[in-house]
Amino acid sequence: MRAVAVVGPTATGKSALALALAEHFGGVIVACDSTAVYRGIDIGTDKVPLEEQRGVPHFMVDIAEPAEAYSAARYAQDASRIMREHASGGRLPVLAGGTGFYYRALVRGLFPGPARDEALRSRLERVASRRGVEFLHRWLVRVDPDSGLRIQPRDLKRLVRALEVYLLTGRPLTSHFEHTASPIADFKMLTIGVNMPREALWPRVARRVDQQFARGVVAEVRERLAAGVPKNAHAFTGLVYRQVIEMLDGVRDESATRELIVRENMRYARRQLIWFRKEPDVRWLDGPGESPAAIGAASALVEAFLSH
């Protein structure tokens, strides 16, 4: 069985490229996004509306309630099942997204990890309360740079878990991947990376943030909060949502919030690029992914991949 993945930094046109490939080669889209899995978390994740999917089935979107804590391990299990079902039926799974940890969990597998240590977690949370959650992130960057790249500086839950694994095992979380097995080890994978120069990416990110506010991302957050989704839910730990919640709490005004989201997206794009550059066998293309040049180059790669 064979599958294709389209990965890379945010706002580079991955979704458009993946959709073009799935449409051309009779495939299905399997999203690889840690926030798009949540129902009702739509605008800030730029989910492709049904009317723009051009008849291509999309999976691994809207499969969890926003108050749930959906994990990379669960993603690897669910996504591998979807890929296997459609590949065995003759359709090409096209993995699309920029959550590097989800991609790695699927392609390389996850280790079970030590059980929760409540006493240790409490100590780490007290440190965060006393010295700031960013202190935990700086600590993690020193002992586990890869996890420091993928985890947002204020994502307390994931920071605590990564430090917990390090302190309990004496090894960085990411080092445990050397002893894991992928749930799709029997697949042949072609992974295409899309990248753009920073000066070309910045205006795309800024334009997307403006569109997200125009489409009502603030109202979307208010609706989820009114429905009982807690502010510290995993669904709200991603970019856009965390900053909007801070805005609603009076931390900053809308103009400053928009500017912050753009800056944080650019920082995130850099971390994504560093992460995916470390993944083996990625075939890199210059974006934007929706350009005829990128679609043509990617289609040629897929054609050659499927013919061998």
Secondary structure, 3 states (H helix, E strand, C coil): CEEEEEECCCCCCHHHHHHHHHHHCCEEEEECCCCCCECCCCHHHCCCCHHHCCCCCEECCCCECCCCCCCHHHHHHHHHHHHHHHHHCCCEEEEECCCHHHHHHHHCCCCCCCCCCHHHHHHHHHHHHHHCHHHHHHHHHHHCHHHHHHCCCCCHHHHHHHHHHHHHHCCCHHHHHHHCCCCCCCCEEEEEEEECCHHHHHHHHHHHHHHHHHHCHHHHHHHHHHCCCCCCCHHHCCCCHHHHHHHHCCCCCHHHHHHHHHHHHHHHHHHHHHHHHCCCCEEEEECCCCCHHHHHHHHHHHHHHHHC
